[in-house]
Amino acid sequence: MKATPTRIPDVLIIEPKVFGDARGFFYESFNQQAFAQATGLDVTFVQDNHSRSAQGVLRGLHYQVQNPQGKLVRVVRGAVFDVAVDIRRSSPTFGQWVGVELSEENHLQMWVPPGFAHGFLVLSPSADFLYKTTDYYAPAHERCIAWNDPAIGIEWPAGITPLLSAKDAVGAALQDAEVFTS
C-alpha cells in the first residue's frame, strides 16, 4: 500500500498493491497495519457504507458538525470524480479542494480526514462507491455545502449536468456554513 499526499497534505491518495493476470486480479482493499504504516495514521473505522448511483449523480458536499467522520473511499464499479474540501477554519488550506478520479480500473482510494466536506460526481453509466468511516452517521449533525459555491471553485468535469437530491440542491455557501473552528 502506498499513500501519496495531495496538494492538501492531509488528504491522501491510497494505492493498494494489485496482483493481476489473465484470470483477473486480487488486492487487499484494507489492512489496518499497512494503512497505518503507509499513512502514519492511527484510526479506527466503525462503519462501512455502499452507495450505487447513476451517471451524473452528484452527492455532496457532505460533512457532520458533531461526530465528524474521516472517510476512506473507493469505487468498485464504474468511475467518479471524488472531491474533498477543507472546512477547518484554522487550517492554511481552509476553503481549498482536491479532486481525483476513482474507478474500478485504477483501484485508487482517497483518505478524507475529519474536518473536510466530501462529494463525488458519477462519470460512468453507474458507480458503486464504498467507504469506511471513523464515526457513525449522525443525521441530526449532517450538513451540506453547495457543490457549485464559487468561493470554493471546484472544477467538476465538463459536459455532465449534475443530478442532485433535494438536500444537495440547497447546500449552504461556504461563508454561511457551519464549519470547524480547529
KEMAR-351854 format. One line per field, with one value per residue (C-alpha): residue in three letters; x negated, y, z negated. Coordinates in steps of 0.05 Angstrom, whole numbers. Layout:
N
r = Ala;...
X = X;...
Y = Y;...
Z = Z;...
REM end
This chain:
182
r = Met;Lys;Ala;Thr;Pro;Thr;Arg;Ile;Pro;Asp;Val;Leu;Ile;Ile;Glu;Pro;Lys;Val;Phe;Gly;Asp;Ala;Arg;Gly;Phe;Phe;Tyr;Glu;Ser;Phe;Asn;Gln;Gln;Ala;Phe;Ala;Gln;Ala;Thr;Gly;Leu;Asp;Val;Thr;Phe;Val;Gln;Asp;Asn;His;Ser;Arg;Ser;Ala;Gln;Gly;Val;Leu;Arg;Gly;Leu;His;Tyr;Gln;Val;Gln;Asn;Pro;Gln;Gly;Lys;Leu;Val;Arg;Val;Val;Arg;Gly;Ala;Val;Phe;Asp;Val;Ala;Val;Asp;Ile;Arg;Arg;Ser;Ser;Pro;Thr;Phe;Gly;Gln;Trp;Val;Gly;Val;Glu;Leu;Ser;Glu;Glu;Asn;His;Leu;Gln;Met;Trp;Val;Pro;Pro;Gly;Phe;Ala;His;Gly;Phe;Leu;Val;Leu;Ser;Pro;Ser;Ala;Asp;Phe;Leu;Tyr;Lys;Thr;Thr;Asp;Tyr;Tyr;Ala;Pro;Ala;His;Glu;Arg;Cys;Ile;Ala;Trp;Asn;Asp;Pro;Ala;Ile;Gly;Ile;Glu;Trp;Pro;Ala;Gly;Ile;Thr;Pro;Leu;Leu;Ser;Ala;Lys;Asp;Ala;Val;Gly;Ala;Ala;Leu;Gln;Asp;Ala;Glu;Val;Phe;Thr;Ser
X = 0;-26;0;-12;5;47;39;76;27;78;117;82;87;81;55;60;15;57;38;67;62;106;155;169;138;131;115;126;174;158;106;101;26;10;55;21;-48;-34;3;-24;48;78;152;208;263;332;378;375;423;440;478;498;511;530;488;489;510;472;472;446;412;428;399;421;410;411;384;340;322;257;272;232;268;263;302;312;355;353;318;328;295;284;274;252;258;221;272;226;226;157;125;79;118;187;236;189;207;175;206;186;218;231;250;255;196;147;165;145;174;176;169;215;198;248;258;270;333;337;374;370;397;412;376;395;465;468;420;414;380;354;328;305;319;285;350;423;473;509;565;580;509;502;491;483;443;464;428;420;401;357;317;291;288;288;272;322;313;346;405;444;507;509;569;578;620;667;618;557;593;599;529;502;448;382;386;453;438;426;352;298;260;198
Y = 0;68;135;199;268;314;389;390;345;316;286;223;181;108;59;-14;-68;-102;-171;-188;-236;-262;-291;-225;-190;-191;-137;-122;-64;-50;-75;-38;-48;-30;32;56;43;78;138;146;149;111;110;62;51;38;35;13;44;26;71;59;120;133;173;247;239;288;273;326;365;329;330;324;382;335;264;286;228;210;171;121;120;77;55;-19;-9;50;116;180;247;250;316;337;409;433;466;474;550;549;509;544;507;527;531;494;429;369;321;255;203;138;79;3;5;47;18;84;104;172;187;245;267;293;368;361;364;308;295;259;261;196;194;124;96;78;71;31;74;43;79;66;119;135;155;135;170;223;253;309;335;326;390;405;458;478;436;496;550;599;614;543;538;463;446;390;350;386;361;330;362;342;305;329;307;360;367;376;426;475;467;528;574;563;633;615;543;516;495;470;522;479
Z = 0;19;-8;31;3;48;53;-14;-51;-99;-41;-16;46;26;78;60;90;143;166;233;291;347;296;261;201;125;75;2;2;-71;-120;-187;-194;-122;-125;-190;-162;-96;-125;-195;-219;-277;-260;-276;-226;-255;-195;-122;-71;1;49;121;164;237;285;269;197;153;79;32;6;-60;-130;-203;-251;-311;-305;-246;-201;-169;-105;-65;2;65;126;142;204;252;241;201;193;118;80;10;-14;-76;-122;-183;-193;-227;-170;-120;-65;-90;-31;16;51;83;132;163;207;171;213;216;263;223;154;121;54;21;-53;-71;-142;-193;-183;-108;-66;-15;50;116;187;224;291;315;331;257;199;135;83;18;-42;-113;-166;-232;-266;-259;-215;-255;-211;-261;-252;-177;-137;-63;-27;44;95;141;90;129;65;69;145;154;227;238;303;361;401;344;316;243;215;143;84;55;-4;40;85;27;-3;-41;-15;-50;-80;-112;-131;-200;-196;-243;-284;-294
REM end
